[in-house]
Structure formats: structure tokens, C-alpha cells
């Protein structure tokens, strides 16, 4: 019972941080919606921002939850502090090399990537060119956000949740500020993303150093802990790739304006942002807080306690998500109108986004 209380307290901290981040995210999306509607520049931003986010889920936050936290938790429990920080340095060196390579290749091959993910944009040279240019500016975000996710994994394994949980708020604040400064200039959104990525990483560095981290270059990337992380990441990469197929499908079909209508990718973006609200506030917060407990219980061999924790987490999730799903289906149109309506987000934008939200809500519980 005390374990559940501890998890609940940690989940509350993460949930509060996520709530603040989601509120700021809504303000960010309201600003974007009213400045650009669901038309050319909104679509260009959605695709340009989605591409590095696809990679981020593979090597960033997804890897953190699936691989970093369990292994770091084990080293924290069973090994010395020196061994723990040695592993942290090896993983950071490997991650930096991989991420810088992905970033450089992403910038070089942006024209090819954009054409693959949004083939419908080829019919509109202006939209295609704007998306490619924006994607090249934004792509370094993957390096920044993945290093921030790595920092979050290290701190979470040490049962420190507050700073990593509040860090994403800085991204939303940055995008809001730069979007308002540049007005209808699309580069404001790109600069906001990059500055936000820097801030998310920078705010965690002092905490890491306070905990004992000291960066150093490693001569060898071979380390038993790093090998274990690689093994744990493999099924995550496979499962995440399957999930990302949904995002690819959304982008590909949403870009085909002559089939789905104008603004498809932006419509899907704004509607899915609402779906992410209850998921981020509750489900993600709970899973992030309970994961170190699962790892510890597995290491200690207390599988009965692990089963109880899992059952408690699933029941709590269903209790919150089912009513949320029903509410989104019933109230989709007034919600979209109240949140995003105004400026360039016209009646067409509202109608199309509300329809997408209703269908997205069907899968919320799952």
C-alpha cells in the first residue's frame, strides 16, 4: 500500500506538470490555429515538426521508458555510484553519435523525406517548398529533445520526477512567444521549437550535476549495461515502428487534399492534440511514475506485488479514460469551436476537426 501511495504521489507531480504543459500546449495550438487555420503554413509546420518527432519516439522518450529507466534503475540498486555514472556516460556518448548522424542525414535528405511522408504536397510547389525549408530548420530538435529525454531517464531512475516533468512546459512557452513575435511568419514557429528544445535540455543539466553526473568522453562504447539497453530497445523499436505507421498513414492520406479536403494534416493534428490531453495528464503520468516501481519489484523478485501494481494501474486508467472518451465524442464540435475558433480557424476548420476528434475518441481507452 505504501508503494502505491509513493507511486500516486509521483504520478501526481508528473500529472500536475503535464497538466500545466497541456494547458500551455493548448494555448500554443490556439495561437497556431488562429494565425494559420488549417491551411498551407499550418500543414507545413505539422509535417515539418512531425518528422523529427517520429525519430524522437524511437530514440528519445520511447527508449527512455522502455530501456533506459529499467537498466539505470538496476544499476542504481545493485551497483556502486561510480558504475552507475560510468554507464550513464557510455550511453550518452553512444546516443550523441547516433543522434548527430540522424540529424545531419535528416537535414540533407529533407526533400526526400517530406515527399515520402506528405506525397500530396507535391501537387502544391509552394506548400512542398515551405515544408522542406521548415523541416531543415526544425530537424536539430531531435538531438536536443532526445538528450533531454535521456536526462529524464537518468533522473527518473533516481526517483527524481519534478524537473523533467516540468521541462516540456518550456517548449510550449518558447513556441508561443516566438509565434506571437513573428506573427504570420512561419519561421517563428521553427525558432520556437529549437529554443524550446535547448531549454528542455538545459534545465535538467544542473540537477544531473547535483546528483553526481560528470560528462567525459569514453574510449569504448562496449558496456554490459549499454548492451542490455540495446537489447531492450529492439522490441521497442519494432513496436514503435508499428505505431508510427499510423502517423505515416495520417500524414500520407491527410496530405491528399483532392481526396480528404484542404488541411487534412492540420485537422488531424489539432484533433489528436485534444486526445493527448487525458492521455498525458493521467495515463502517461501514471505509467512514468509506476515504471521504476515495476523495475524494482521485478529485480527484488516480488512478482505478486508487481501483479498488484499492474492491476491497480490498469483499473485506474480505465476509470478515467472511458468517461473521457464518451465526453469527446458527444462534445467534439463545441470543444473545437471554443478552443480553436477565431482568426483563420473558420467554420470549415471547426467542422473538419470536430469530425476527426469524434473518431479518434473511439480508441482512447485502448
Protein Blocks (a to p, Z undefined) as FASTA:
>chain_A
ZZmmmmmmmmmmmmmmmmmmmmmmmmmmmmmmmmnomafklmmmmmmmmmmmmmmmmmmm
mmmmmmmmmmmmmmmmmmcfklmmmmmmmmmmmmmmmmmmmmmmmmmmmmmmmmmmmmml
mmmmklmmmmmmmmmmmmmmmmmmmmmmmmmmmmmmnopaklmmmmmmmmmmmmmmmmmm
nomafklmmmmmmmmmmmmmmmmmmmmmmnopacdddfbfcdfklmmmmmmmmmmmmmmm
mmmmmmmmmmmmmmmmmlnoghklmmmmmmmmmmmmmmmmmmmmmmmmmmmmmmmmmmno
paklmmmmmmmmmmmmmmmmmmmmmmmmmmmmmmmmmmmggcjlcfklmmmmmmmmmmmm
mmmmZZ
